[in-house]
Protein backbone atom coordinates (compact mmCIF):
# COMPACT_ATOMS: atom_id res chain seq x y z
CA UNK A 1 0.00 0.00 0.00
CA UNK A 2 2.86 2.33 0.88
CA UNK A 3 4.61 1.63 -2.44
CA UNK A 4 1.42 2.32 -4.37
CA UNK A 5 0.93 5.63 -2.56
CA UNK A 6 4.52 6.63 -3.26
CA UNK A 7 4.12 5.82 -6.95
CA UNK A 8 0.86 7.83 -7.06
CA UNK A 9 2.50 10.85 -5.44
CA UNK A 10 5.37 10.71 -7.93
CA UNK A 11 2.89 10.52 -10.79
CA UNK A 12 1.05 13.60 -9.50
CA UNK A 13 4.32 15.46 -9.22
CA UNK A 14 5.28 14.57 -12.78
CA UNK A 15 1.94 15.86 -14.01
CA UNK A 16 2.22 19.04 -11.99
CA UNK A 17 5.72 20.10 -13.01
CA UNK A 18 4.91 20.82 -16.68
CA UNK A 19 2.06 23.09 -15.58
CA UNK A 20 4.39 24.99 -13.28
CA UNK A 21 6.98 25.25 -16.03
CA UNK A 22 4.41 26.54 -18.52
CA UNK A 23 3.19 29.11 -15.98
CA UNK A 24 6.75 30.38 -15.51
CA UNK A 25 7.20 30.60 -19.27
CA UNK A 26 3.96 32.56 -19.59
CA UNK A 27 5.07 34.92 -16.81
CA UNK A 28 8.39 35.59 -18.55
CA UNK A 29 6.60 36.04 -21.87
CA UNK A 30 4.11 38.53 -20.42
CA UNK A 31 6.85 40.52 -18.71
CA UNK A 32 8.58 40.68 -22.08
CA UNK A 33 5.48 42.32 -23.57
CA UNK A 34 6.30 45.39 -21.46
CA UNK A 35 9.65 45.89 -23.15
CA UNK A 36 8.32 48.62 -25.44
CA UNK A 37 9.83 51.90 -24.11
CA UNK A 38 7.46 54.09 -26.13
CA UNK A 39 4.42 52.35 -24.68
CA UNK A 40 5.80 52.57 -21.14
CA UNK A 41 6.56 56.29 -21.44
CA UNK A 42 3.11 57.08 -22.85
CA UNK A 43 1.45 55.02 -20.15
CA UNK A 44 3.46 56.70 -17.38
CA UNK A 45 2.74 60.18 -18.79
CA UNK A 46 -1.02 59.53 -18.66
CA UNK A 47 -1.21 57.62 -15.37
CA UNK A 48 1.58 58.04 -12.83
CA UNK A 49 3.01 61.41 -13.91
CA UNK A 50 -0.11 63.59 -13.31
CA UNK A 51 -0.68 62.24 -9.79
CA UNK A 52 3.01 62.33 -8.88
CA UNK A 53 3.48 65.84 -10.25
CA UNK A 54 0.43 67.11 -8.37
CA UNK A 55 1.59 65.50 -5.11
CA UNK A 56 5.10 66.98 -5.39
CA UNK A 57 3.75 70.48 -6.06
CA UNK A 58 1.35 70.29 -3.11
CA UNK A 59 4.03 68.96 -0.77
CA UNK A 60 6.95 71.23 -1.68
CA UNK A 61 5.54 74.41 -3.23
CA UNK A 62 2.38 74.70 -1.13
CA UNK A 63 3.85 73.09 1.95
CA UNK A 64 0.97 70.63 2.33
CA UNK A 65 1.18 68.88 5.70
CA UNK A 66 -1.26 66.25 6.94
CA UNK A 67 0.47 65.84 10.29
CA UNK A 68 -2.80 66.77 12.02
CA UNK A 69 -4.54 63.60 10.83
CA UNK A 70 -4.75 60.87 13.47
CA UNK A 71 -5.97 57.31 13.78
CA UNK A 72 -9.56 58.52 13.62
CA UNK A 73 -8.89 59.60 10.04
CA UNK A 74 -7.68 56.14 8.97
CA UNK A 75 -10.92 55.58 7.03
CA UNK A 76 -10.42 58.88 5.20
CA UNK A 77 -6.90 57.93 4.10
CA UNK A 78 -8.17 54.48 3.10
CA UNK A 79 -10.72 56.10 0.78
CA UNK A 80 -8.04 58.51 -0.46
CA UNK A 81 -5.87 55.51 -1.36
CA UNK A 82 -8.71 53.99 -3.36
CA UNK A 83 -9.28 57.25 -5.21
CA UNK A 84 -5.56 57.66 -5.99
CA UNK A 85 -5.54 54.16 -7.48
CA UNK A 86 -8.73 54.75 -9.48
CA UNK A 87 -7.32 57.96 -10.95
CA UNK A 88 -3.93 56.38 -11.67
CA UNK A 89 -5.11 53.03 -13.06
CA UNK A 90 -7.10 54.33 -16.00
CA UNK A 91 -7.56 53.27 -19.64
CA UNK A 92 -3.95 54.22 -20.38
CA UNK A 93 -2.61 52.00 -17.60
CA UNK A 94 -0.89 48.69 -18.25
CA UNK A 95 -4.02 46.77 -17.24
CA UNK A 96 -5.95 48.73 -19.87
CA UNK A 97 -3.79 47.44 -22.75
CA UNK A 98 -2.24 44.22 -21.46
CA UNK A 99 -4.41 41.82 -23.49
CA UNK A 100 -4.07 43.81 -26.71
CA UNK A 101 -0.28 43.80 -26.35
CA UNK A 102 -0.41 40.15 -27.39
CA UNK A 103 -1.32 41.07 -30.97
CA UNK A 104 -1.55 37.96 -33.17
CA UNK A 105 0.12 35.84 -30.49
CA UNK A 106 -3.17 35.77 -28.58
CA UNK A 107 -4.77 33.62 -31.27
CA UNK A 108 -1.88 31.17 -31.11
CA UNK A 109 -2.07 30.96 -27.30
CA UNK A 110 -5.82 30.40 -27.48
CA UNK A 111 -5.21 27.46 -29.84
CA UNK A 112 -3.00 25.74 -27.25
CA UNK A 113 -4.47 22.95 -25.11
CA UNK A 114 -4.72 25.18 -22.05
CA UNK A 115 -7.48 26.89 -20.10
CA UNK A 116 -7.66 30.24 -21.92
CA UNK A 117 -9.61 31.91 -19.12
CA UNK A 118 -6.95 30.67 -16.74
CA UNK A 119 -4.31 32.28 -18.96
CA UNK A 120 -6.14 35.61 -18.93
CA UNK A 121 -6.48 35.31 -15.14
CA UNK A 122 -2.69 34.85 -14.96
CA UNK A 123 -2.20 37.94 -17.12
CA UNK A 124 -4.50 39.92 -14.83
CA UNK A 125 -2.57 38.90 -11.72
CA UNK A 126 0.76 39.77 -13.34
CA UNK A 127 -0.26 43.27 -14.40
CA UNK A 128 -2.09 43.95 -11.14
CA UNK A 129 1.00 42.97 -9.14
CA UNK A 130 3.22 45.27 -11.23
CA UNK A 131 0.81 48.18 -10.73
CA UNK A 132 0.53 47.39 -7.02
CA UNK A 133 4.29 47.86 -6.56
CA UNK A 134 4.22 51.17 -8.44
CA UNK A 135 1.21 52.41 -6.47
CA UNK A 136 2.78 51.47 -3.14
CA UNK A 137 5.85 53.53 -4.00
CA UNK A 138 3.63 56.48 -4.93
CA UNK A 139 1.32 56.44 -1.89
CA UNK A 140 4.09 55.77 0.62
CA UNK A 141 6.05 58.63 -0.94
CA UNK A 142 2.98 60.89 -0.75
CA UNK A 143 2.43 59.86 2.86
CA UNK A 144 6.01 60.65 3.84
CA UNK A 145 6.07 63.97 1.96
CA UNK A 146 2.81 65.11 3.55
CA UNK A 147 3.96 63.94 7.02
CA UNK A 148 1.16 61.44 7.61
CA UNK A 149 1.38 59.27 10.74
CA UNK A 150 2.29 55.64 10.09
CA UNK A 151 -1.24 54.25 10.61
CA UNK A 152 -2.62 56.62 7.99
CA UNK A 153 0.18 55.73 5.57
CA UNK A 154 -0.72 52.07 6.12
CA UNK A 155 -4.44 52.59 5.42
CA UNK A 156 -3.57 54.81 2.44
CA UNK A 157 -1.49 51.94 1.03
CA UNK A 158 -4.20 49.34 1.72
CA UNK A 159 -6.77 51.57 0.03
CA UNK A 160 -4.48 51.93 -2.98
CA UNK A 161 -4.18 48.13 -3.26
CA UNK A 162 -7.96 47.72 -3.10
CA UNK A 163 -8.47 50.49 -5.64
CA UNK A 164 -5.81 48.95 -7.89
CA UNK A 165 -7.65 45.62 -7.92
CA UNK A 166 -11.06 47.14 -8.63
CA UNK A 167 -9.82 49.62 -11.24
CA UNK A 168 -7.71 46.95 -12.92
CA UNK A 169 -10.79 44.74 -13.21
CA UNK A 170 -12.59 47.51 -15.05
CA UNK A 171 -9.73 48.39 -17.39
CA UNK A 172 -8.68 44.79 -18.07
CA UNK A 173 -12.28 43.96 -19.00
CA UNK A 174 -12.49 47.12 -21.10
CA UNK A 175 -9.37 46.04 -22.98
CA UNK A 176 -11.05 42.73 -23.80
CA UNK A 177 -14.24 44.44 -24.96
CA UNK A 178 -12.29 46.84 -27.18
CA UNK A 179 -9.69 44.25 -28.13
CA UNK A 180 -7.33 45.43 -30.88
CA UNK A 181 -4.71 42.95 -32.07
CA UNK A 182 -3.73 44.88 -35.21
CA UNK A 183 -2.48 48.12 -33.62
CA UNK A 184 0.70 49.67 -34.97
CA UNK A 185 1.46 52.23 -32.24
CA UNK A 186 0.56 52.60 -28.57
CA UNK A 187 -1.53 55.73 -29.17
CA UNK A 188 -4.13 53.62 -30.94
CA UNK A 189 -4.60 51.52 -27.82
CA UNK A 190 -4.84 54.49 -25.46
CA UNK A 191 -7.34 56.33 -27.68
CA UNK A 192 -9.88 53.50 -27.89
CA UNK A 193 -13.34 54.39 -26.64
CA UNK A 194 -13.27 58.15 -27.04
CA UNK A 195 -9.79 59.52 -27.59
CA UNK A 196 -7.62 61.82 -25.46
CA UNK A 197 -10.29 64.47 -24.91
CA UNK A 198 -12.85 62.01 -23.57
CA UNK A 199 -10.21 60.34 -21.42
CA UNK A 200 -9.15 63.74 -20.08
CA UNK A 201 -12.72 64.58 -19.08
CA UNK A 202 -13.04 61.20 -17.36
CA UNK A 203 -9.83 61.85 -15.40
CA UNK A 204 -10.94 65.37 -14.45
CA UNK A 205 -14.34 64.08 -13.37
CA UNK A 206 -12.66 61.36 -11.31
CA UNK A 207 -10.46 63.91 -9.56
CA UNK A 208 -13.43 66.14 -8.73
CA UNK A 209 -15.53 63.24 -7.44
CA UNK A 210 -12.58 61.87 -5.45
CA UNK A 211 -11.86 65.22 -3.80
CA UNK A 212 -15.53 65.68 -2.92
CA UNK A 213 -15.84 62.19 -1.44
CA UNK A 214 -12.66 62.41 0.62
CA UNK A 215 -13.41 65.96 1.79
CA UNK A 216 -16.99 65.06 2.70
CA UNK A 217 -15.81 61.98 4.60
CA UNK A 218 -13.22 64.02 6.50
CA UNK A 219 -15.85 66.65 7.39
CA UNK A 220 -18.22 63.98 8.73
CA UNK A 221 -15.47 62.42 10.84
CA UNK A 222 -14.77 65.84 12.35
CA UNK A 223 -18.41 66.78 12.91
CA UNK A 224 -19.75 63.49 14.26
CA UNK A 225 -18.57 60.42 16.14
CA UNK A 226 -15.57 58.99 14.22
CA UNK A 227 -16.49 55.46 15.29
CA UNK A 228 -20.01 55.70 13.87
CA UNK A 229 -18.95 57.50 10.69
CA UNK A 230 -16.09 55.09 10.00
CA UNK A 231 -18.29 52.06 10.67
CA UNK A 232 -20.95 53.27 8.24
CA UNK A 233 -18.31 54.20 5.66
CA UNK A 234 -16.64 50.79 5.90
CA UNK A 235 -19.97 49.00 5.39
CA UNK A 236 -20.79 51.18 2.37
CA UNK A 237 -17.34 50.69 0.81
CA UNK A 238 -17.52 46.93 1.38
CA UNK A 239 -20.94 46.78 -0.26
CA UNK A 240 -19.75 48.81 -3.25
CA UNK A 241 -16.57 46.76 -3.62
CA UNK A 242 -18.45 43.48 -3.37
CA UNK A 243 -20.93 44.64 -6.02
CA UNK A 244 -18.07 45.48 -8.39
CA UNK A 245 -16.35 42.13 -7.79
CA UNK A 246 -19.58 40.17 -8.33
CA UNK A 247 -20.33 42.08 -11.52
CA UNK A 248 -17.00 41.19 -13.12
CA UNK A 249 -17.04 37.65 -11.72
CA UNK A 250 -20.37 37.00 -13.45
CA UNK A 251 -19.12 38.68 -16.63
CA UNK A 252 -15.97 36.57 -16.95
CA UNK A 253 -17.76 33.40 -15.89
CA UNK A 254 -20.44 33.71 -18.55
CA UNK A 255 -18.53 35.27 -21.44
CA UNK A 256 -17.52 33.22 -24.48
CA UNK A 257 -13.93 34.07 -25.28
CA UNK A 258 -13.96 34.31 -29.06
CA UNK A 259 -11.42 36.35 -31.01
N, C-alpha and C positions, 0 to 999 in steps of 0.2 A: 504493500500500500504506500509505504514511504517512497519507494523508487518511482512508482507511478505518479505521485504528487510532484516529485522533483522534476520528472520529465515534462509534466504539464506546465510547471512554472517556467521551465526553460523555453518551452514552446511559446508561451505568452510573451516572454521577453523578446524572443526572436521576431514575433509579429509586431511588437511595440516599437522596436528600434527603428525600422524604416520610417514609421510615422513621425518619430521624433526627428530623424534626419531630414525628412522632407520639410517639416515645420521650420527647422533651422535654415534650410535653403531658401524657403519662402521669405523668412525674415531678412536674410541677407539681400535677397533680390529686391524686396520692397524698400529697404534702406538705400539701395542703389538707385531707385527711382528718384530720390531726392538730390541726386548729384548735379542737377541743372542749376548753375549759379544765377542765371537770369530769372528763373522761376522763384528761387528762394528770395532774391532781392525784391522782386515785385510783391511777393507775399508779405515779407517783413514790412515793406513800406506802407502796406494797406492794413496791417493788423497790429504788429507790435510797436512800430515807430510812433503812430499817433498817441497811443496811451503812454508810452515811455516818455515822449517829448513833453506831453502835458504834465506828467507827474514831476519831471525834473524842473520845469518852469515854476510850478506851484511850490515846490520844496525849496528851491534856491533863490529865485527872483522874488517871489511873494512871501517867502519865509513861512510857509504853511507848517504848522505844528499841531499834531493831534495828541500831544502829551496829556491833555485833560481827559481823554477817554479812559474809562476804567473797565472793570470786568462786567459792569452792568450794560456796557455798550457792545459786548461780544456778539450779540445777535445782529447789531447794526453792521459791524465789520464783516460778519459772515455774509450778509446780503450784499455788501459792497464787493466782496470777493466774487460772488456769483455774477454781479453786473460787470465787473472788470473782465471776467472770462467771456461773457456773452458779447461784449463789445469787441473783444480781441479776436475771438474765434468766430469769424464771419465767413461769408462766401469766398473770400480771398485767402482763407486759412488753408493749411495743408489738408485738413479733413474735408474741405470743400472741393478739392481737386484730386484727391488721392486715388480714386477709382479710375478716373479719366487718364491719369498719368500712365496707365497700363498700355494705352493705345491698342494696337492689334494683338498684343500679347494676351489680352484678357480673353479673347476668343479661344486661343490655344489652351490657356489654363482651364477654361470651362470645359474643354473637350477631354481633359485628363480624368482618370477614374478616381476623382476625389469629391468630397462634399463641397460644392461651390459656395454655399451659404457659409459653411465653416471657414472657407478661405477668406471671404469678405469679412467675417467676424474677426479673423486674425489681422487683416489689414486695419480694421477699425481700432483694435487694441494697440497696434503698433503706432498709428498716427496719434491716438489719444495720449499714449505714454510720452511721446516726443513733445507734444504740446503741453502736457502736464509739467514737464521739467522746465520748459521755457516760462510758463506762467508762474511757477513757484519762484523762479529767480526774480521775475518782475514784481510780484506782490510782496515778497520778503524785502526786496530793495525799496519799494514804496513804503513799507512799514518802518524800515530803519530810517529812511530819509525824513519821514514825517513824525518820527519819535513816538511811535505807538508802543504801548506796553506789550510784553511778550504774549500774553493771553489773547490780545486783539490781533497780533500778527499771526498767531496760530489759527484763529477762527477766520481771518482774512484768507489764509492759505487754504483751509479746508473748503471755504466757500468757492474759491477759485477752482479747486479740483472738481467740486460738484457742478459748477457752471461749465467747466470744460467738457465734462461728460455729456451734459444735456445739450449744449450748443454743438458739440461734435456730432451727436446723433442727428440733429437737424441738418447740418451741413453735409454730412456723409450721405444721408438719404437724399438730399437735394442733388448732390453730385450724381447719384444713381438715376434720379428722375430726369436730369438734364444731361445724361451721359453723352460725351463727345470723345470718340476714339480716333478722330481724323484731324485733330487740331494741329496747327503748325507753329503757333507761338502761345506763350502763357497768357497773353492778354485775352485771347479768345475764351479761355477757360474762366477767367475772372469776370468777364463781361456777360456771361450767360445769365439770362433771366432779368435783363433790364439795363445793363451797362453801368458805367461809372457813376452817372448822375443819380440813377435810382439807388445804387448801392450807397452813395454818399448820403442821400436822404434817409435811408434806413439806419445808417450809422449815427447820424445826427439825432434822429428820433429815439434811437436806443440810449444815447447819452442823456437826452432830456428826461426820458422816462426813468432811467437809472438814478439820476440826480434827485428827481422828485420822490422816488420810492425811498431812497436812503435817507434823504432829508426829513421826509415825513415820519419814517420809522424813528429816527433820532429824536425828533420833536415829541413823539408819543412817549418814548422812554423817559424823557426829561419831565414831561407833564404828569405822567401817571406812574403807577407802580411798575417798576422794571420787570418784576417777576411775572406779573399778569401779561404785560405787553409782549415780553419775550416768549412766553408760553403760547399765546395766541399766534404770534408770528411764526413760531416753529411749526405749529400745526398747519397753518396755511401754506407755508413753504413745502412741507412734506406732502400735503395733498396735491399741490401744483406739480411738484417733481414726480410724484407717483403717476399722475395723469399723463405727463409727458412720456415717461418710461413705458407705460402700458400702451400708449398710442403707437409708438415705434415698434414695440414688441409685436403687437398685432399686425402691423404693416409688414414687417420682415418675415413673420411667420406665414402669412397668407400670400405674399407676392410670388409670382412666377418669374424667375430670373432668366428672361430671354434677352438676347442681344440683338 
